[in-house]
Amino acid sequence: MLTRRAALAAGLFTTLPLPARAASGPVAIVGAGAAGLAAAEMFRRAGHPFVLVEARDRIGGRAHTDRFLGPESSFDAGAQYIHWAERNPWSAIARKRGVKLSDQDGWARNLFIDGRPATEAERTQRRAGFAGLDSMIAPKGEDASLADEVRLAAPEVQAAVSGLSRLSLGEDPARVSAVDYDRLWSGSDLWVDGYGDLVARHYAHLPVRLNCPVQRIDWSGPGVRLNLQDGTLDAAAAIVTVPVGVLKSESLAFTPALPSPTQAALNGLTMGAYTKVALRLDRAKVDPRAIGDAVSVMRDGPTIYLEMGPFGHPVAIANLGGDMARDLCRAGEAAAVSLATERLAVLLGTQTTGAVTGGRLAGWWTDPFARGSYSIALPGHGDARETLHAPIGERIFLAGEALAGPRAMTVGGATLDGERAAKELLKRLPA
């Protein structure tokens, strides 16, 4: 019996119609994160009909300002920095809309190791590990992992790479391509008070079908057909902007299956597990800004960065990533809040009693519409992002932060890549 996998390997599906230009009709845009919203805006301006569908009950995707703990204690559960701000389109948007911004940067005021304040010697050693780190992890040949690039370095350098990888990328360094990391754009960062709110406000004028997850995309005919929970949607073409984690799951299927080069590129990418746990604080008991941010390092537990009172909000936000963050997401919100509270107690001491009045887990790893925080290129797969730009049957385009090359893992990159996909598709649509 000839299996579907064998048929694909034998190239038996190459006889499917692959039109040079997409069919006429509206365009379906799947996912109302930054990429999908940016693509929809391009079609709106071009005057071409489109249908934007979103599985969640809100827009913005992984840019989301969470108000579960109350308006005063809101926090950005996902994106919170405008990276490479000098050339990021969101810098101008944020300033035009008058949102609060900060260029605050530097070391956390407090460092704790295994539940005790670090000595000055330990603080100095930790800083030394980060000194010159960019040159240490620069690729020196084959596309190795960040961990492999420093396997012969001093222990403090290896510790610095682990901290950088988990607390910047959300992934353990053994799974991160040094080539891909080296390509990422650098520049100044602008810290945003409500990045998710900014994205939602900027695109609030666009029509979106919320609570509308796509289960299957059928591209066996001249156009595409989207199978939804409540029916079908026929379109001339589609721009699919869901995260890599969703593309690799069984929650969104393609008929026929994705071409082998596309699937191979997806196999070269994974999703990090950057995770946040927000704790609401009683202002009468503790002033988080007076205490300052802290890094909590545990030999047998995750390294956690504690943001204290961002933009004056009465919250402490624990940040962590990698496999231990995955375990925490699986354990659930109660376990996550408990761990964050324990680490905060070391910082606050006797002030902790009654200071924490609520908690919230932003667990992207177990979110069915994200399945991770943002895309990571695996070692040996530094070119995977570019490969995904190839249109599928000239009528399905993938877009999002995962395809943004050196701008990957950012809202700005997702925005620019959504625009890129829209421009490419508009060229193929009948005038």
PENORVEN-V777580 format. One record per residue. N is the residue number from 1. PSI is psi in degrees with one decimal (NA if undefined). NEAR is the number of other ideal C-beta (glycine too) atoms within 10 Angstrom. Layout:
N_PSI_NEAR + N_PSI_NEAR
This chain:
1_130.8_3 + 2_113.8_8 + 3_164.2_8 + 4_-39.1_11 + 5_-42.7_9 + 6_-37.4_10 + 7_-40.7_13 + 8_-42.9_17 + 9_-34.0_10 + 10_-5.5_10 + 11_24.1_9 + 12_-9.1_13 + 13_7.3_13 + 14_-8.9_9 + 15_-0.7_7 + 16_144.2_11 + 17_127.8_11 + 18_81.2_13 + 19_145.7_13 + 20_-29.0_6 + 21_149.1_13 + 22_157.2_26 + 23_168.4_18 + 24_162.0_13 + 25_-178.6_17 + 26_161.8_16 + 27_135.8_26 + 28_132.3_24 + 29_119.3_33 + 30_113.6_29 + 31_122.7_30 + 32_42.9_28 + 33_-166.7_30 + 34_-40.9_31 + 35_-47.5_34 + 36_-39.5_30 + 37_-42.4_29 + 38_-39.8_27 + 39_-43.4_32 + 40_-39.3_25 + 41_-37.4_20 + 42_-42.1_21 + 43_-36.2_22 + 44_-45.6_17 + 45_-31.5_9 + 46_-9.3_12 + 47_21.4_6 + 48_135.4_18 + 49_144.0_12 + 50_159.7_23 + 51_118.7_20 + 52_118.9_27 + 53_142.8_21 + 54_131.2_26 + 55_-31.4_23 + 56_176.8_20 + 57_16.6_8 + 58_167.6_13 + 59_169.0_25 + 60_-23.4_25 + 61_-124.3_29 + 62_7.6_25 + 63_102.3_27 + 64_122.9_24 + 65_114.3_21 + 66_128.9_17 + 67_19.3_16 + 68_-35.2_16 + 69_5.0_20 + 70_154.2_13 + 71_-40.9_7 + 72_-27.3_12 + 73_27.8_19 + 74_154.8_20 + 75_156.5_27 + 76_109.5_25 + 77_-24.4_25 + 78_-120.9_24 + 79_139.6_30 + 80_-7.8_23 + 81_139.2_19 + 82_100.1_25 + 83_162.1_21 + 84_56.8_20 + 85_-24.9_19 + 86_-27.0_10 + 87_16.0_11 + 88_126.0_25 + 89_-23.0_14 + 90_-14.9_25 + 91_-49.9_20 + 92_-38.8_11 + 93_-44.5_17 + 94_-43.0_22 + 95_-38.1_11 + 96_-37.0_9 + 97_-1.9_11 + 98_30.0_7 + 99_158.5_17 + 100_130.4_11 + 101_154.7_16 + 102_142.4_13 + 103_23.1_9 + 104_131.3_11 + 105_165.3_8 + 106_-172.0_6 + 107_148.9_12 + 108_144.1_15 + 109_-31.0_11 + 110_141.2_18 + 111_126.0_17 + 112_135.8_19 + 113_121.1_17 + 114_42.2_12 + 115_12.6_14 + 116_154.8_9 + 117_137.0_13 + 118_149.1_17 + 119_164.8_11 + 120_-36.4_7 + 121_-39.1_8 + 122_-37.1_15 + 123_-42.8_16 + 124_-42.0_12 + 125_-40.4_16 + 126_-42.5_19 + 127_-38.4_13 + 128_-33.7_13 + 129_-32.2_23 + 130_-16.3_17 + 131_125.5_11 + 132_21.7_11 + 133_-35.9_16 + 134_-41.8_11 + 135_-30.5_7 + 136_-37.5_19 + 137_3.5_26 + 138_136.5_12 + 139_138.7_18 + 140_23.8_10 + 141_-117.5_8 + 142_162.5_11 + 143_86.0_18 + 144_177.7_20 + 145_164.2_22 + 146_-38.5_27 + 147_-42.2_19 + 148_-32.2_17 + 149_-24.1_23 + 150_20.2_22 + 151_-22.3_11 + 152_3.8_8 + 153_171.1_16 + 154_154.5_13 + 155_-37.1_9 + 156_-28.4_17 + 157_-43.4_20 + 158_-38.8_18 + 159_-38.0_18 + 160_-40.8_24 + 161_-41.0_25 + 162_-44.3_19 + 163_-43.7_20 + 164_-47.3_19 + 165_-46.3_25 + 166_-37.4_28 + 167_-3.4_19 + 168_-37.9_17 + 169_-19.4_24 + 170_18.3_26 + 171_151.4_27 + 172_142.1_22 + 173_-22.0_24 + 174_-14.6_16 + 175_10.0_19 + 176_125.9_29 + 177_123.1_24 + 178_-33.4_26 + 179_-47.7_19 + 180_-44.3_27 + 181_-39.8_25 + 182_-26.2_16 + 183_-18.0_16 + 184_139.2_18 + 185_144.0_17 + 186_172.2_10 + 187_-170.3_13 + 188_154.7_14 + 189_137.1_17 + 190_122.6_23 + 191_128.5_19 + 192_133.1_26 + 193_90.6_20 + 194_55.3_21 + 195_-42.8_25 + 196_-42.6_26 + 197_-39.0_19 + 198_-46.6_23 + 199_-45.1_30 + 200_-41.2_18 + 201_-40.3_14 + 202_-32.0_21 + 203_18.1_21 + 204_-20.9_10 + 205_-11.3_8 + 206_140.1_18 + 207_131.7_9 + 208_137.6_19 + 209_102.1_13 + 210_167.9_13 + 211_41.8_12 + 212_69.3_21 + 213_142.0_19 + 214_129.7_23 + 215_-30.7_13 + 216_144.3_14 + 217_114.9_22 + 218_115.5_16 + 219_28.8_22 + 220_-18.6_13 + 221_-167.1_13 + 222_-23.9_15 + 223_-143.1_21 + 224_150.1_28 + 225_126.1_17 + 226_123.8_22 + 227_118.3_15 + 228_172.8_15 + 229_-28.6_10 + 230_26.2_8 + 231_-156.4_8 + 232_160.4_10 + 233_119.6_19 + 234_137.4_15 + 235_162.1_23 + 236_-36.5_23 + 237_173.7_29 + 238_144.5_27 + 239_118.9_29 + 240_116.5_25 + 241_15.5_32 + 242_155.6_27 + 243_159.2_28 + 244_-38.4_27 + 245_-35.7_25 + 246_-41.0_24 + 247_-33.2_22 + 248_-6.3_17 + 249_178.1_13 + 250_4.6_7 + 251_-21.0_17 + 252_114.6_20 + 253_157.2_14 + 254_138.3_19 + 255_116.5_12 + 256_174.2_16 + 257_159.5_14 + 258_145.2_19 + 259_152.0_17 + 260_-37.7_11 + 261_-37.1_12 + 262_-44.9_19 + 263_-38.5_15 + 264_-40.3_13 + 265_-41.5_25 + 266_-36.6_20 + 267_-20.1_12 + 268_-1.6_22 + 269_151.6_26 + 270_-177.3_19 + 271_133.7_23 + 272_174.8_27 + 273_43.4_30 + 274_128.6_26 + 275_142.8_28 + 276_144.1_26 + 277_114.6_28 + 278_134.5_28 + 279_123.4_25 + 280_133.4_20 + 281_146.8_26 + 282_113.0_13 + 283_-30.1_11 + 284_-20.4_9 + 285_-27.3_15 + 286_140.3_22 + 287_99.9_14 + 288_-34.4_25 + 289_-29.1_14 + 290_-23.2_8 + 291_-42.0_18 + 292_157.9_14 + 293_160.2_22 + 294_150.3_23 + 295_128.6_21 + 296_112.2_25 + 297_128.1_18 + 298_134.1_16 + 299_-38.1_7 + 300_27.0_6 + 301_175.1_16 + 302_146.1_22 + 303_131.2_19 + 304_134.6_27 + 305_123.7_19 + 306_112.7_25 + 307_125.2_21 + 308_113.3_23 + 309_50.9_20 + 310_130.7_20 + 311_28.5_17 + 312_1.9_12 + 313_138.7_23 + 314_65.2_22 + 315_153.6_25 + 316_130.7_30 + 317_116.3_25 + 318_127.9_27 + 319_132.6_24 + 320_165.9_25 + 321_175.1_27 + 322_-165.2_24 + 323_-35.3_13 + 324_-30.1_20 + 325_-37.5_29 + 326_-45.7_21 + 327_-39.1_13 + 328_-39.9_26 + 329_-41.7_21 + 330_-34.0_11 + 331_-28.2_15 + 332_174.3_12 + 333_-42.2_16 + 334_-44.3_10 + 335_-39.0_15 + 336_-43.7_24 + 337_-38.0_19 + 338_-45.2_13 + 339_-45.8_20 + 340_-38.3_27 + 341_-40.3_18 + 342_-44.7_16 + 343_-37.9_23 + 344_-35.4_26 + 345_-34.4_16 + 346_-37.7_18 + 347_-41.9_21 + 348_-25.9_21 + 349_-133.9_8 + 350_-17.3_7 + 351_-17.3_16 + 352_-33.9_17 + 353_113.5_10 + 354_1.6_10 + 355_-32.7_22 + 356_118.4_21 + 357_5.6_14 + 358_161.2_15 + 359_155.8_22 + 360_127.9_23 + 361_125.0_24 + 362_84.2_24 + 363_82.6_23 + 364_-27.7_27 + 365_-35.2_22 + 366_8.2_17 + 367_119.0_19 + 368_-18.7_12 + 369_7.0_18 + 370_-51.8_24 + 371_39.3_20 + 372_171.0_26 + 373_-58.3_28 + 374_169.1_28 + 375_145.2_28 + 376_131.1_27 + 377_128.6_26 + 378_155.0_19 + 379_136.4_22 + 380_-0.5_14 + 381_38.6_21 + 382_-16.2_20 + 383_7.4_15 + 384_-38.2_22 + 385_-45.2_26 + 386_-36.7_11 + 387_-33.5_16 + 388_-8.1_23 + 389_-21.1_16 + 390_125.5_12 + 391_150.6_18 + 392_111.4_22 + 393_22.5_19 + 394_14.2_17 + 395_0.2_25 + 396_125.0_22 + 397_130.4_28 + 398_146.9_26 + 399_159.3_32 + 400_-177.0_31 + 401_-29.9_29 + 402_-24.3_30 + 403_6.9_29 + 404_8.6_24 + 405_-125.3_18 + 406_-8.4_14 + 407_11.5_23 + 408_161.3_24 + 409_22.2_24 + 410_156.3_24 + 411_-39.5_32 + 412_-43.2_24 + 413_-42.8_28 + 414_-42.4_33 + 415_-49.8_29 + 416_-33.7_22 + 417_-32.9_29 + 418_-40.1_30 + 419_-39.5_17 + 420_-47.4_20 + 421_-40.1_25 + 422_-42.6_28 + 423_-42.5_12 + 424_-41.5_14 + 425_-39.4_27 + 426_-31.2_17 + 427_-28.5_9 + 428_-13.0_17 + 429_146.5_18 + 430_141.5_10 + 431_NA_5
